[in-house]
Amino acid sequence: MKTLSKYQEVEISVDSVKLKGDLMVVENAKGIVLFSHGSGSSRLSPRNVFVAEILQKKGFATLLFDLLTEEEDQLYDNRFDLNLLTNRLIAATKWVQNFPQTSLLPIGYFGASTGAASALKAAAEIGTPVKAVVSRGGRPDLAIDDLELVITPTLLIIGERDKLVIQLNDQAYQKLRGPRKMVFITNATHLFPEEGKLEEVAQLAAGWFDEYLK
């Protein structure tokens, strides 16, 4: 698909609310990556914005959007309502499929923390239209009942020093049925704040999307 690079602030209507999003469609985009952020975060997450910028340089369009409105986010339980968050991600996916500039692009998900669970639940429901999922320090175990339905190629990226999350990811890894890979970032903790570690995550994600967003 040929288009000039373009940044747009967008609104996605779902469940009688409007979710704010930041859409970047790069020239000759190879695919589009939707970001599913973790609890208490938003489309403005500096870590996800950093990863998105690297993916854009690698030729991918990106959509960072809020899974909850500001009012909804005030209710703590909403942040962990995986069914609600998954439905929001599915709605955003349908929006991308119908938006003229992105309708022809292969779709991938990048999920962080609890957002990885909603990404995998959405992939289980949508199936083949979602070509790849990447989890950054994610909690795929929260979607454990749905993982056997996930046929989407899934990359789990975990910090080597994030011991509890490693155990939880291993449980999830055993349940996944599609192509899958688990990678540990050396000397990294949960949020990958160590120098250069988040860039390693982004490069791994770009490689995964390069392979499967075709």
KEVO-473757 format. One record per residue: residue in one letter; x, y, z of N, C-alpha, C in turn. Coordinates in nm, 2 decimals. Example, Ala and Ser with C-alpha at 12.3 -4.5 7.8 and 13.67 -1.06 7.14 Angstrom:
   res      n.u      n.v      n.w     ca.u     ca.v     ca.w      c.u      c.v      c.w
     a     1.32    -0.57     0.78     1.23    -0.45     0.78     1.32    -0.33     0.78
     s     1.28    -0.22     0.71     1.37    -0.11     0.71     1.29     0.00     0.79
***
This chain:
   res      n.u      n.v      n.w     ca.u     ca.v     ca.w      c.u      c.v      c.w
     m     0.09    -0.12     0.00     0.00     0.00     0.00     0.09     0.12     0.00
     k     0.07     0.22    -0.09     0.15     0.34    -0.10     0.08     0.46    -0.05
     t     0.14     0.52     0.05     0.08     0.64     0.10     0.19     0.73     0.17
     l     0.17     0.85     0.17     0.27     0.94     0.24     0.26     0.92     0.39
     s     0.37     0.94     0.46     0.37     0.93     0.60     0.27     1.04     0.66
     k     0.19     1.00     0.75     0.09     1.10     0.80     0.06     1.06     0.95
     y     0.06     1.16     1.04     0.02     1.15     1.17    -0.12     1.21     1.19
     q    -0.21     1.14     1.26    -0.34     1.19     1.28    -0.39     1.16     1.42
     e    -0.45     1.25     1.49    -0.53     1.22     1.61    -0.67     1.17     1.57
     v    -0.70     1.06     1.62    -0.83     1.00     1.58    -0.92     0.97     1.70
     e    -1.04     0.94     1.67    -1.14     0.90     1.78    -1.20     0.77     1.73
     i    -1.21     0.67     1.82    -1.27     0.54     1.79    -1.40     0.53     1.87
     s    -1.51     0.52     1.81    -1.64     0.51     1.88    -1.67     0.37     1.91
     v    -1.70     0.34     2.04    -1.73     0.21     2.09    -1.80     0.22     2.22
     d    -1.90     0.13     2.24    -1.97     0.13     2.37    -2.02     0.27     2.41
     s    -2.07     0.35     2.31    -2.12     0.48     2.34    -2.02     0.58     2.39
     v    -1.89     0.55     2.38    -1.79     0.64     2.42    -1.69     0.66     2.30
     k    -1.61     0.76     2.31    -1.51     0.78     2.21    -1.37     0.77     2.27
     l    -1.29     0.68     2.21    -1.15     0.66     2.26    -1.05     0.74     2.17
     k    -0.96     0.80     2.24    -0.86     0.89     2.17    -0.75     0.80     2.12
     g    -0.70     0.83     2.00    -0.59     0.75     1.94    -0.49     0.84     1.87
     d    -0.37     0.79     1.86    -0.27     0.86     1.78    -0.23     0.76     1.67
     l    -0.26     0.79     1.55    -0.23     0.71     1.43    -0.12     0.76     1.35
     m    -0.02     0.68     1.32     0.09     0.72     1.23     0.09     0.62     1.12
     v     0.07     0.66     1.00     0.08     0.58     0.88     0.20     0.62     0.80
     v     0.30     0.54     0.80     0.42     0.57     0.73     0.41     0.54     0.58
     e     0.50     0.60     0.50     0.50     0.57     0.36     0.53     0.43     0.33
     n     0.45     0.37     0.24     0.47     0.23     0.20     0.47     0.13     0.32
     a     0.38     0.15     0.41     0.37     0.07     0.53     0.36    -0.07     0.50
     k     0.43    -0.16     0.58     0.43    -0.30     0.56     0.32    -0.36     0.64
     g     0.26    -0.29     0.74     0.16    -0.34     0.82     0.13    -0.23     0.93
     i     0.03    -0.26     1.01     0.00    -0.17     1.12     0.00    -0.24     1.25
     v     0.06    -0.18     1.35     0.07    -0.24     1.49    -0.02    -0.16     1.58
     l    -0.11    -0.23     1.65    -0.20    -0.17     1.75    -0.14    -0.20     1.88
     f    -0.13    -0.09     1.97    -0.07    -0.11     2.10    -0.18    -0.12     2.20
     s    -0.17    -0.23     2.29    -0.26    -0.25     2.40    -0.18    -0.23     2.53
     h    -0.20    -0.11     2.59    -0.12    -0.07     2.70    -0.16    -0.14     2.83
     g    -0.08    -0.13     2.93    -0.10    -0.20     3.06    -0.20    -0.12     3.15
     s    -0.23    -0.18     3.26    -0.33    -0.11     3.35    -0.27     0.02     3.40
     g    -0.35     0.12     3.41    -0.31     0.25     3.46    -0.23     0.33     3.36
     s    -0.21     0.28     3.24    -0.14     0.35     3.14    -0.23     0.41     3.04
     s    -0.18     0.46     2.93    -0.26     0.52     2.82    -0.18     0.52     2.69
     r    -0.24     0.58     2.59    -0.17     0.59     2.46    -0.04     0.67     2.47
     l    -0.03     0.75     2.58     0.09     0.84     2.60     0.20     0.77     2.67
     s     0.19     0.64     2.70     0.30     0.56     2.77     0.43     0.59     2.70
     p     0.53     0.64     2.77     0.66     0.68     2.71     0.73     0.55     2.65
     r     0.71     0.44     2.72     0.77     0.32     2.67     0.71     0.27     2.54
     n     0.58     0.27     2.53     0.51     0.23     2.41     0.54     0.33     2.29
     v     0.54     0.46     2.33     0.57     0.56     2.23     0.71     0.54     2.17
     f     0.80     0.51     2.26     0.94     0.48     2.21     0.94     0.36     2.12
     v     0.88     0.25     2.15     0.87     0.13     2.06     0.80     0.17     1.93
     a     0.69     0.24     1.94     0.62     0.28     1.82     0.71     0.36     1.72
     e     0.79     0.45     1.78     0.87     0.53     1.69     0.98     0.44     1.62
     i     1.03     0.34     1.68     1.12     0.25     1.62     1.05     0.17     1.51
     l     0.93     0.12     1.54     0.85     0.04     1.45     0.82     0.13     1.32
     q     0.79     0.25     1.34     0.77     0.34     1.23     0.89     0.35     1.14
     k     1.01     0.37     1.20     1.13     0.37     1.12     1.15     0.25     1.05
     k     1.10     0.13     1.10     1.12     0.00     1.03     1.01    -0.02     0.93
     g     0.92     0.08     0.91     0.82     0.07     0.80     0.68     0.02     0.84
     f     0.65     0.04     0.97     0.52    -0.01     1.02     0.43     0.12     1.06
     a     0.31     0.12     1.02     0.21     0.21     1.08     0.18     0.17     1.22
     t     0.14     0.27     1.30     0.11     0.23     1.44    -0.01     0.31     1.49
     l    -0.08     0.24     1.58    -0.20     0.31     1.64    -0.18     0.29     1.80
     l    -0.16     0.40     1.86    -0.16     0.40     2.01    -0.29     0.46     2.05
     f    -0.37     0.39     2.13    -0.50     0.45     2.17    -0.54     0.41     2.31
     d    -0.63     0.49     2.37    -0.67     0.46     2.51    -0.78     0.36     2.51
     l    -0.76     0.25     2.59    -0.85     0.15     2.60    -0.97     0.19     2.69
     l    -0.95     0.29     2.77    -1.06     0.35     2.86    -1.06     0.50     2.84
     t    -1.18     0.56     2.86    -1.18     0.70     2.87    -1.13     0.75     3.01
     e    -1.10     0.88     3.02    -1.05     0.93     3.15    -1.14     0.90     3.26
     e    -1.27     0.91     3.24    -1.37     0.88     3.34    -1.37     0.73     3.38
     e    -1.36     0.65     3.28    -1.36     0.50     3.30    -1.24     0.46     3.38
     d    -1.13     0.53     3.35    -1.00     0.49     3.41    -1.00     0.53     3.56
     q    -1.09     0.61     3.60    -1.10     0.65     3.75    -1.15     0.53     3.83
     l    -1.22     0.44     3.77    -1.27     0.32     3.84    -1.17     0.22     3.82
     y    -1.10     0.19     3.93    -0.98     0.10     3.93    -1.01    -0.04     3.87
     d    -1.13    -0.09     3.90    -1.16    -0.23     3.85    -1.16    -0.23     3.70
     n    -1.20    -0.12     3.63    -1.20    -0.12     3.48    -1.06    -0.15     3.43
     r    -0.95    -0.12     3.50    -0.82    -0.14     3.45    -0.79    -0.29     3.44
     f    -0.86    -0.37     3.51    -0.83    -0.51     3.51    -0.95    -0.59     3.45
     d    -1.04    -0.52     3.39    -1.16    -0.59     3.33    -1.12    -0.64     3.19
     l    -1.06    -0.76     3.18    -1.00    -0.80     3.05    -1.11    -0.82     2.94
     n    -1.23    -0.85     2.98    -1.33    -0.86     2.88    -1.36    -0.73     2.82
     l    -1.37    -0.63     2.90    -1.39    -0.49     2.85    -1.28    -0.44     2.77
     l    -1.16    -0.46     2.82    -1.04    -0.42     2.74    -1.02    -0.49     2.61
     t    -1.05    -0.62     2.61    -1.04    -0.70     2.49    -1.15    -0.65     2.39
     n    -1.27    -0.62     2.43    -1.37    -0.57     2.34    -1.33    -0.44     2.28
     r    -1.26    -0.35     2.36    -1.21    -0.23     2.31    -1.11    -0.25     2.20
     l    -1.02    -0.34     2.22    -0.91    -0.37     2.12    -0.97    -0.43     2.00
     i    -1.07    -0.51     2.01    -1.14    -0.57     1.89    -1.21    -0.46     1.81
     a    -1.27    -0.36     1.88    -1.34    -0.25     1.82    -1.23    -0.16     1.74
     a    -1.12    -0.14     1.80    -1.01    -0.06     1.74    -0.96    -0.14     1.61
     t    -0.96    -0.27     1.62    -0.91    -0.35     1.51    -1.01    -0.33     1.39
     k    -1.14    -0.34     1.42    -1.24    -0.32     1.32    -1.23    -0.18     1.26
     w    -1.20    -0.09     1.35    -1.19     0.05     1.30    -1.07     0.06     1.20
     v    -0.96     0.00     1.23    -0.84     0.00     1.14    -0.88    -0.07     1.01
     q    -0.96    -0.18     1.02    -0.99    -0.25     0.90    -1.09    -0.17     0.80
     n    -1.15    -0.07     0.86    -1.25     0.01     0.78    -1.20     0.15     0.75
     f    -1.08     0.18     0.81    -1.03     0.32     0.78    -0.95     0.31     0.65
     p    -0.98     0.41     0.56    -0.93     0.40     0.42    -0.77     0.38     0.42
     q    -0.70     0.45     0.50    -0.56     0.45     0.49    -0.49     0.32     0.55
     t    -0.57     0.25     0.63    -0.51     0.13     0.69    -0.59     0.00     0.66
     s    -0.69     0.01     0.58    -0.78    -0.11     0.56    -0.71    -0.23     0.49
     l    -0.60    -0.20     0.41    -0.53    -0.31     0.34    -0.41    -0.36     0.41
     l    -0.38    -0.30     0.53    -0.25    -0.33     0.60    -0.27    -0.46     0.69
     p    -0.18    -0.55     0.69    -0.18    -0.66     0.78    -0.17    -0.61     0.92
     i    -0.23    -0.67     1.02    -0.25    -0.62     1.15    -0.16    -0.70     1.25
     g    -0.10    -0.63     1.34    -0.03    -0.69     1.45    -0.06    -0.62     1.58
     y    -0.04    -0.69     1.69    -0.06    -0.63     1.83     0.07    -0.63     1.91
     f     0.09    -0.52     1.98     0.19    -0.51     2.08     0.13    -0.48     2.21
     g     0.14    -0.58     2.30     0.08    -0.57     2.43     0.18    -0.56     2.54
     a     0.16    -0.47     2.63     0.25    -0.45     2.75     0.18    -0.48     2.88
     s     0.25    -0.55     2.97     0.19    -0.58     3.10     0.05    -0.65     3.08
     t    -0.05    -0.60     3.15    -0.18    -0.66     3.13    -0.24    -0.65     2.99
     g    -0.19    -0.55     2.91    -0.23    -0.54     2.78    -0.20    -0.66     2.69
     a    -0.10    -0.73     2.73    -0.06    -0.86     2.65    -0.18    -0.96     2.66
     a    -0.24    -0.96     2.78    -0.36    -1.06     2.80    -0.47    -1.02     2.71
     s    -0.51    -0.89     2.70    -0.62    -0.85     2.61    -0.58    -0.87     2.47
     a    -0.45    -0.85     2.43    -0.41    -0.87     2.29    -0.43    -1.02     2.25
     l    -0.39    -1.11     2.34    -0.41    -1.25     2.31    -0.55    -1.29     2.31
     k    -0.63    -1.24     2.40    -0.77    -1.27     2.40    -0.84    -1.22     2.27
     a    -0.80    -1.10     2.23    -0.85    -1.05     2.10    -0.81    -1.13     1.98
     a    -0.68    -1.18     1.98    -0.63    -1.26     1.88    -0.70    -1.39     1.87
     a    -0.74    -1.45     1.99    -0.81    -1.57     2.00    -0.95    -1.56     1.93
     e    -1.01    -1.44     1.95    -1.14    -1.42     1.90    -1.14    -1.39     1.75
     i    -1.05    -1.30     1.71    -1.05    -1.26     1.57    -0.98    -1.36     1.48
     g    -0.88    -1.43     1.52    -0.82    -1.53     1.44    -0.72    -1.48     1.34
     t    -0.73    -1.53     1.22    -0.62    -1.51     1.12    -0.60    -1.36     1.07
     p    -0.71    -1.27     1.08    -0.68    -1.13     1.05    -0.57    -1.07     1.13
     v    -0.55    -1.12     1.25    -0.43    -1.07     1.33    -0.31    -1.16     1.31
     k    -0.21    -1.10     1.25    -0.10    -1.18     1.19     0.01    -1.21     1.29
     a     0.02    -1.12     1.40     0.13    -1.14     1.49     0.10    -1.07     1.62
     v     0.15    -1.12     1.73     0.14    -1.06     1.86     0.28    -1.06     1.93
     v     0.31    -0.94     1.99     0.43    -0.93     2.07     0.39    -0.88     2.21
     s     0.45    -0.95     2.31     0.42    -0.92     2.45     0.55    -0.86     2.51
     r     0.54    -0.74     2.57     0.66    -0.68     2.64     0.64    -0.69     2.79
     g     0.71    -0.77     2.86     0.69    -0.78     3.00     0.55    -0.81     3.04
     g     0.49    -0.89     2.96     0.34    -0.91     2.96     0.29    -1.01     3.07
     r     0.16    -1.01     3.08     0.09    -1.11     3.17     0.00    -1.19     3.09
     p     0.05    -1.27     2.99    -0.04    -1.35     2.91    -0.11    -1.46     2.99
     d    -0.06    -1.49     3.11    -0.12    -1.59     3.20    -0.26    -1.54     3.24
     l    -0.29    -1.41     3.23    -0.42    -1.36     3.27    -0.53    -1.40     3.17
     a    -0.48    -1.45     3.05    -0.57    -1.50     2.94    -0.56    -1.65     2.93
     i    -0.52    -1.72     3.03    -0.48    -1.86     3.02    -0.59    -1.94     2.96
     d    -0.72    -1.91     2.99    -0.83    -1.99     2.94    -0.85    -1.98     2.79
     d    -0.79    -1.88     2.73    -0.81    -1.85     2.59    -0.69    -1.89     2.50
     l    -0.57    -1.92     2.57    -0.45    -1.93     2.49    -0.45    -2.05     2.40
     e    -0.52    -2.16     2.43    -0.52    -2.27     2.34    -0.59    -2.24     2.21
     l    -0.66    -2.13     2.21    -0.73    -2.08     2.08    -0.65    -1.99     2.00
     v    -0.54    -1.95     2.05    -0.45    -1.85     1.98    -0.36    -1.92     1.88
     i    -0.39    -1.89     1.75    -0.31    -1.95     1.65    -0.21    -1.84     1.59
     t    -0.23    -1.72     1.64    -0.14    -1.61     1.59     0.00    -1.63     1.64
     p     0.10    -1.61     1.55     0.24    -1.62     1.60     0.26    -1.52     1.71
     t     0.32    -1.56     1.82     0.33    -1.48     1.94     0.47    -1.48     1.99
     l     0.52    -1.36     2.02     0.66    -1.35     2.07     0.64    -1.29     2.21
     l     0.70    -1.36     2.31     0.70    -1.32     2.45     0.84    -1.26     2.49
     i     0.85    -1.14     2.52     0.97    -1.07     2.56     0.97    -1.04     2.71
     i     1.07    -1.09     2.78     1.07    -1.08     2.93     1.21    -1.04     2.97
     g     1.22    -0.95     3.07     1.35    -0.92     3.13     1.41    -1.04     3.20
     e     1.54    -1.06     3.19     1.60    -1.18     3.25     1.59    -1.17     3.40
     r     1.58    -1.05     3.46     1.57    -1.04     3.60     1.43    -1.03     3.66
     d     1.33    -1.04     3.57     1.19    -1.03     3.61     1.14    -1.17     3.64
     k     1.18    -1.23     3.75     1.17    -1.37     3.78     1.02    -1.42     3.78
     l     0.94    -1.35     3.85     0.80    -1.39     3.86     0.73    -1.39     3.73
     v     0.75    -1.28     3.65     0.69    -1.28     3.52     0.74    -1.38     3.43
     i     0.87    -1.42     3.44     0.92    -1.53     3.36     0.84    -1.66     3.39
     q     0.81    -1.69     3.52     0.74    -1.81     3.55     0.60    -1.80     3.49
     l     0.53    -1.68     3.50     0.40    -1.67     3.45     0.39    -1.68     3.30
     n     0.50    -1.63     3.23     0.51    -1.64     3.09     0.53    -1.78     3.04
     d     0.61    -1.85     3.12     0.63    -1.99     3.09     0.50    -2.07     3.09
     q     0.42    -2.05     3.19     0.29    -2.11     3.20     0.21    -2.09     3.07
     a     0.21    -1.96     3.03     0.13    -1.92     2.91     0.19    -1.98     2.79
     y     0.32    -1.98     2.78     0.39    -2.04     2.66     0.35    -2.18     2.63
     q     0.33    -2.26     2.74     0.30    -2.40     2.73     0.16    -2.42     2.67
     k     0.07    -2.32     2.69    -0.07    -2.32     2.64    -0.09    -2.28     2.49
     l     0.00    -2.19     2.45    -0.01    -2.14     2.31     0.00    -2.25     2.21
     r    -0.08    -2.24     2.10    -0.08    -2.35     2.00    -0.02    -2.30     1.87
     g    -0.01    -2.17     1.84     0.04    -2.12     1.72     0.20    -2.11     1.73
     p     0.26    -2.06     1.62     0.41    -2.04     1.63     0.43    -1.94     1.75
     r     0.54    -1.98     1.82     0.56    -1.90     1.95     0.71    -1.90     1.98
     k     0.75    -1.79     2.05     0.89    -1.78     2.09     0.90    -1.70     2.22
     m     0.99    -1.74     2.31     1.00    -1.66     2.43     1.15    -1.62     2.44
     v     1.17    -1.49     2.46     1.31    -1.43     2.45     1.33    -1.35     2.58
     f     1.45    -1.37     2.64     1.48    -1.30     2.76     1.59    -1.20     2.73
     i     1.56    -1.07     2.78     1.66    -0.96     2.76     1.76    -0.96     2.88
     t     1.88    -0.98     2.85     1.98    -1.00     2.96     1.99    -0.87     3.05
     n     2.00    -0.90     3.18     2.01    -0.79     3.28     1.90    -0.69     3.28
     a     1.78    -0.73     3.23     1.67    -0.63     3.22     1.57    -0.67     3.33
     t     1.50    -0.57     3.39     1.39    -0.59     3.48     1.26    -0.56     3.41
     h     1.15    -0.55     3.49     1.02    -0.56     3.43     0.99    -0.46     3.33
     l     1.02    -0.33     3.35     0.99    -0.22     3.26     1.10    -0.19     3.16
     f     1.21    -0.27     3.17     1.33    -0.25     3.08     1.38    -0.11     3.08
     p     1.40    -0.05     3.21     1.46     0.08     3.22     1.61     0.09     3.20
     e     1.67    -0.02     3.20     1.82    -0.02     3.18     1.86     0.03     3.04
     e     1.97     0.09     3.03     2.02     0.15     2.91     2.02     0.05     2.79
     g     1.95     0.09     2.69     1.95     0.01     2.56     1.85    -0.11     2.56
     k     1.79    -0.14     2.68     1.71    -0.26     2.68     1.58    -0.25     2.61
     l     1.52    -0.13     2.62     1.39    -0.11     2.56     1.41    -0.11     2.41
     e     1.52    -0.06     2.36     1.55    -0.06     2.22     1.57    -0.21     2.17
     e     1.63    -0.29     2.25     1.63    -0.43     2.22     1.50    -0.49     2.20
     v     1.41    -0.46     2.29     1.27    -0.50     2.28     1.21    -0.46     2.15
     a     1.22    -0.33     2.11     1.17    -0.28     1.99     1.22    -0.35     1.87
     q     1.35    -0.37     1.87     1.42    -0.44     1.75     1.37    -0.58     1.74
     l     1.35    -0.65     1.85     1.29    -0.79     1.84     1.15    -0.79     1.79
     a     1.07    -0.69     1.84     0.93    -0.68     1.79     0.93    -0.65     1.64
     a     1.02    -0.56     1.60     1.02    -0.53     1.45     1.05    -0.65     1.37
     g     1.15    -0.73     1.42     1.18    -0.85     1.35     1.07    -0.95     1.34
     w     0.99    -0.96     1.45     0.88    -1.05     1.45     0.77    -1.00     1.36
     f     0.74    -0.88     1.36     0.64    -0.82     1.27     0.69    -0.83     1.12
     d     0.81    -0.81     1.10     0.87    -0.82     0.96     0.84    -0.97     0.91
     e     0.86    -1.06     1.00     0.84    -1.20     0.96     0.70    -1.24     0.93
     y     0.60    -1.18     1.01     0.47    -1.23     1.00     0.36    -1.14     0.94
     l     0.39    -1.01     0.94     0.30    -0.92     0.88     0.32    -0.91     0.73
     k     0.27    -1.01     0.66     0.28    -1.02     0.52     0.15    -1.03     0.45
***
